[in-house]
Amino acid sequence: MTQTHSVADSTIDTYTNGLVGEWLSLHEVAGRLGIDPKRAKQLIRDHKLLAVHRAGGLSVPAAFIHEGQVLKGLSGTLTVLADAGYDDVAALRWLFTADDTLPGTPVQALSENRGTEVRRRAQALAF
């Protein structure tokens, strides 16, 4: 029997919450993307976005929405991190933790169109 991954199985911890900084509700994500909230939830189910449970409910890091679109390269990076065994919270920590070799955080590098560099580092995590 195939086990399905429900939307945002993870609850965020205080440390990771602080790393991420600004969060968006599903309605805010939908508004910024110009889509229905149900479609925003589908993006999470399809691993195009990552969301976690916080005090206010299901939340997405604001940095994942760039100029009215899902951050370019995010989906592929999330897939690589999942393949490396990272759960949602660990993936968030990795994406928002500074890496001197990039420089900056992986999410900053994605926003600067340096997704290939980010995915190379993520792939190295699996070994």
Phi and psi in degrees as GROMACS dihedral restraints (atoms count N, CA, C in turn):
[ dihedral_restraints ]
;  ai    aj    ak    al  type     phi  dphi    fc
    3     4     5     6     1   -82.5    20    10
    4     5     6     7     1   130.8    20    10
    6     7     8     9     1   -91.7    20    10
    7     8     9    10     1   132.2    20    10
    9    10    11    12     1   -95.7    20    10
   10    11    12    13     1   149.4    20    10
   12    13    14    15     1   -94.0    20    10
   13    14    15    16     1   115.2    20    10
   15    16    17    18     1   -79.3    20    10
   16    17    18    19     1   165.7    20    10
   18    19    20    21     1   -66.6    20    10
   19    20    21    22     1   123.1    20    10
   21    22    23    24     1    51.9    20    10
   22    23    24    25     1    68.5    20    10
   24    25    26    27     1   -69.6    20    10
   25    26    27    28     1   -21.4    20    10
   27    28    29    30     1   -92.1    20    10
   28    29    30    31     1   146.8    20    10
   30    31    32    33     1  -107.5    20    10
   31    32    33    34     1   138.0    20    10
   33    34    35    36     1   -80.2    20    10
   34    35    36    37     1   146.4    20    10
   36    37    38    39     1   -98.6    20    10
   37    38    39    40     1   165.3    20    10
   39    40    41    42     1   -60.6    20    10
   40    41    42    43     1   -42.9    20    10
   42    43    44    45     1   -60.5    20    10
   43    44    45    46     1   -51.0    20    10
   45    46    47    48     1   -66.9    20    10
   46    47    48    49     1   -37.8    20    10
   48    49    50    51     1   -55.8    20    10
   49    50    51    52     1   -43.3    20    10
   51    52    53    54     1   -68.3    20    10
   52    53    54    55     1   -35.6    20    10
   54    55    56    57     1   -62.9    20    10
   55    56    57    58     1   -43.5    20    10
   57    58    59    60     1   -69.4    20    10
   58    59    60    61     1   -44.6    20    10
   60    61    62    63     1    86.0    20    10
   61    62    63    64     1  -102.0    20    10
   63    64    65    66     1   -84.9    20    10
   64    65    66    67     1   132.7    20    10
   66    67    68    69     1  -120.2    20    10
   67    68    69    70     1   155.7    20    10
   69    70    71    72     1  -125.3    20    10
   70    71    72    73     1   142.0    20    10
   72    73    74    75     1   -75.0    20    10
   73    74    75    76     1   168.6    20    10
   75    76    77    78     1   -60.4    20    10
   76    77    78    79     1   -37.5    20    10
   78    79    80    81     1   -65.5    20    10
   79    80    81    82     1   -38.2    20    10
   81    82    83    84     1   -68.1    20    10
   82    83    84    85     1   -40.4    20    10
   84    85    86    87     1   -59.9    20    10
   85    86    87    88     1   -48.6    20    10
   87    88    89    90     1   -58.6    20    10
   88    89    90    91     1   -43.4    20    10
   90    91    92    93     1   -62.0    20    10
   91    92    93    94     1   -44.0    20    10
   93    94    95    96     1   -68.3    20    10
   94    95    96    97     1   -30.4    20    10
   96    97    98    99     1   -90.3    20    10
   97    98    99   100     1   -10.9    20    10
   99   100   101   102     1    70.8    20    10
  100   101   102   103     1    35.4    20    10
  102   103   104   105     1  -129.2    20    10
  103   104   105   106     1   171.2    20    10
  105   106   107   108     1   -73.3    20    10
  106   107   108   109     1   145.9    20    10
  108   109   110   111     1   -56.2    20    10
  109   110   111   112     1   -31.0    20    10
  111   112   113   114     1   -65.3    20    10
  112   113   114   115     1   -37.5    20    10
  114   115   116   117     1   -67.9    20    10
  115   116   117   118     1   -36.4    20    10
  117   118   119   120     1   -61.8    20    10
  118   119   120   121     1   -41.8    20    10
  120   121   122   123     1   -64.5    20    10
  121   122   123   124     1   -36.0    20    10
  123   124   125   126     1   -65.3    20    10
  124   125   126   127     1   -37.8    20    10
  126   127   128   129     1   -60.2    20    10
  127   128   129   130     1   -35.7    20    10
  129   130   131   132     1   -70.0    20    10
  130   131   132   133     1   -45.8    20    10
  132   133   134   135     1   -59.6    20    10
  133   134   135   136     1   -35.5    20    10
  135   136   137   138     1   -84.0    20    10
  136   137   138   139     1     4.7    20    10
  138   139   140   141     1    62.0    20    10
  139   140   141   142     1    29.5    20    10
  141   142   143   144     1   -87.2    20    10
  142   143   144   145     1   -25.1    20    10
  144   145   146   147     1  -132.4    20    10
  145   146   147   148     1   160.0    20    10
  147   148   149   150     1  -121.9    20    10
  148   149   150   151     1   132.8    20    10
  150   151   152   153     1  -133.4    20    10
  151   152   153   154     1   152.9    20    10
  153   154   155   156     1  -135.7    20    10
  154   155   156   157     1   163.2    20    10
  156   157   158   159     1   -82.8    20    10
  157   158   159   160     1   131.1    20    10
  159   160   161   162     1  -127.8    20    10
  160   161   162   163     1   179.5    20    10
  162   163   164   165     1   -52.7    20    10
  163   164   165   166     1   -38.3    20    10
  165   166   167   168     1   -86.8    20    10
  166   167   168   169     1     4.0    20    10
  168   169   170   171     1   112.9    20    10
  169   170   171   172     1  -155.1    20    10
  171   172   173   174     1   -71.0    20    10
  172   173   174   175     1   128.4    20    10
  174   175   176   177     1  -135.4    20    10
  175   176   177   178     1   149.0    20    10
  177   178   179   180     1  -121.5    20    10
  178   179   180   181     1   136.3    20    10
  180   181   182   183     1   -58.7    20    10
  181   182   183   184     1   132.3    20    10
  183   184   185   186     1   -59.3    20    10
  184   185   186   187     1   -31.1    20    10
  186   187   188   189     1   -64.1    20    10
  187   188   189   190     1   -15.3    20    10
  189   190   191   192     1   -79.1    20    10
  190   191   192   193     1   -10.1    20    10
  192   193   194   195     1  -111.6    20    10
  193   194   195   196     1   119.3    20    10
  195   196   197   198     1  -129.4    20    10
  196   197   198   199     1   119.8    20    10
  198   199   200   201     1    51.9    20    10
  199   200   201   202     1    45.6    20    10
  201   202   203   204     1    76.7    20    10
  202   203   204   205     1    12.3    20    10
  204   205   206   207     1  -138.5    20    10
  205   206   207   208     1   160.9    20    10
  207   208   209   210     1   -64.8    20    10
  208   209   210   211     1   135.9    20    10
  210   211   212   213     1   -50.4    20    10
  211   212   213   214     1   124.8    20    10
  213   214   215   216     1   -59.5    20    10
  214   215   216   217     1   131.7    20    10
  216   217   218   219     1    89.2    20    10
  217   218   219   220     1    -8.7    20    10
  219   220   221   222     1   -65.0    20    10
  220   221   222   223     1   -46.4    20    10
  222   223   224   225     1   -58.2    20    10
  223   224   225   226     1   -47.5    20    10
  225   226   227   228     1   -63.2    20    10
  226   227   228   229     1   -38.5    20    10
  228   229   230   231     1   -67.0    20    10
  229   230   231   232     1   -41.7    20    10
  231   232   233   234     1   -62.0    20    10
  232   233   234   235     1   -38.0    20    10
  234   235   236   237     1   -64.8    20    10
  235   236   237   238     1   -45.3    20    10
  237   238   239   240     1   -62.0    20    10
  238   239   240   241     1   -43.4    20    10
  240   241   242   243     1   -64.6    20    10
  241   242   243   244     1   -41.3    20    10
  243   244   245   246     1   -63.2    20    10
  244   245   246   247     1   -41.2    20    10
  246   247   248   249     1   -64.0    20    10
  247   248   249   250     1   -28.0    20    10
  249   250   251   252     1   -82.5    20    10
  250   251   252   253     1    -0.8    20    10
  252   253   254   255     1    95.3    20    10
  253   254   255   256     1     9.3    20    10
  255   256   257   258     1   -80.1    20    10
  256   257   258   259     1   130.2    20    10
  258   259   260   261     1   -80.9    20    10
  259   260   261   262     1   179.5    20    10
  261   262   263   264     1   -59.8    20    10
  262   263   264   265     1   -43.8    20    10
  264   265   266   267     1   -68.9    20    10
  265   266   267   268     1   -42.0    20    10
  267   268   269   270     1   -64.0    20    10
  268   269   270   271     1   -37.6    20    10
  270   271   272   273     1   -63.6    20    10
  271   272   273   274     1   -42.9    20    10
  273   274   275   276     1   -61.1    20    10
  274   275   276   277     1   -44.9    20    10
  276   277   278   279     1   -58.3    20    10
  277   278   279   280     1   -44.9    20    10
  279   280   281   282     1   -64.4    20    10
  280   281   282   283     1   -45.5    20    10
  282   283   284   285     1   -63.8    20    10
  283   284   285   286     1   -29.0    20    10
  285   286   287   288     1  -108.6    20    10
  286   287   288   289     1    10.9    20    10
  288   289   290   291     1  -101.7    20    10
  289   290   291   292     1   131.4    20    10
  291   292   293   294     1   -58.6    20    10
  292   293   294   295     1   140.4    20    10
  294   295   296   297     1  -129.6    20    10
  295   296   297   298     1   110.9    20    10
  297   298   299   300     1   -60.3    20    10
  298   299   300   301     1   -23.5    20    10
  300   301   302   303     1   -77.8    20    10
  301   302   303   304     1   -13.5    20    10
  303   304   305   306     1   -82.3    20    10
  304   305   306   307     1   -47.4    20    10
  306   307   308   309     1   -77.2    20    10
  307   308   309   310     1   170.6    20    10
  309   310   311   312     1    95.0    20    10
  310   311   312   313     1  -165.4    20    10
  312   313   314   315     1   -91.3    20    10
  313   314   315   316     1   156.9    20    10
  315   316   317   318     1   -56.8    20    10
  316   317   318   319     1   -37.6    20    10
  318   319   320   321     1   -67.1    20    10
  319   320   321   322     1   -34.0    20    10
  321   322   323   324     1   -65.2    20    10
  322   323   324   325     1   -42.7    20    10
  324   325   326   327     1   -62.4    20    10
  325   326   327   328     1   -39.9    20    10
  327   328   329   330     1   -61.4    20    10
  328   329   330   331     1   -41.5    20    10
  330   331   332   333     1   -68.5    20    10
  331   332   333   334     1   -18.9    20    10
  333   334   335   336     1   -98.5    20    10
  334   335   336   337     1    17.1    20    10
  336   337   338   339     1    62.5    20    10
  337   338   339   340     1    37.1    20    10
  339   340   341   342     1  -113.5    20    10
  340   341   342   343     1    42.1    20    10
  342   343   344   345     1   -62.0    20    10
  343   344   345   346     1   -34.7    20    10
  345   346   347   348     1   -61.5    20    10
  346   347   348   349     1   -43.8    20    10
  348   349   350   351     1   -61.3    20    10
  349   350   351   352     1   -42.7    20    10
  351   352   353   354     1   -63.8    20    10
  352   353   354   355     1   -47.2    20    10
  354   355   356   357     1   -66.0    20    10
  355   356   357   358     1   -33.9    20    10
  357   358   359   360     1   -60.3    20    10
  358   359   360   361     1   -43.9    20    10
  360   361   362   363     1   -67.3    20    10
  361   362   363   364     1   -38.8    20    10
  363   364   365   366     1   -65.4    20    10
  364   365   366   367     1   -40.0    20    10
  366   367   368   369     1   -63.7    20    10
  367   368   369   370     1   -35.1    20    10
  369   370   371   372     1   -65.2    20    10
  370   371   372   373     1   -22.8    20    10
  372   373   374   375     1   -65.8    20    10
  373   374   375   376     1   -26.0    20    10
  375   376   377   378     1   -75.8    20    10
  376   377   378   379     1   -11.5    20    10
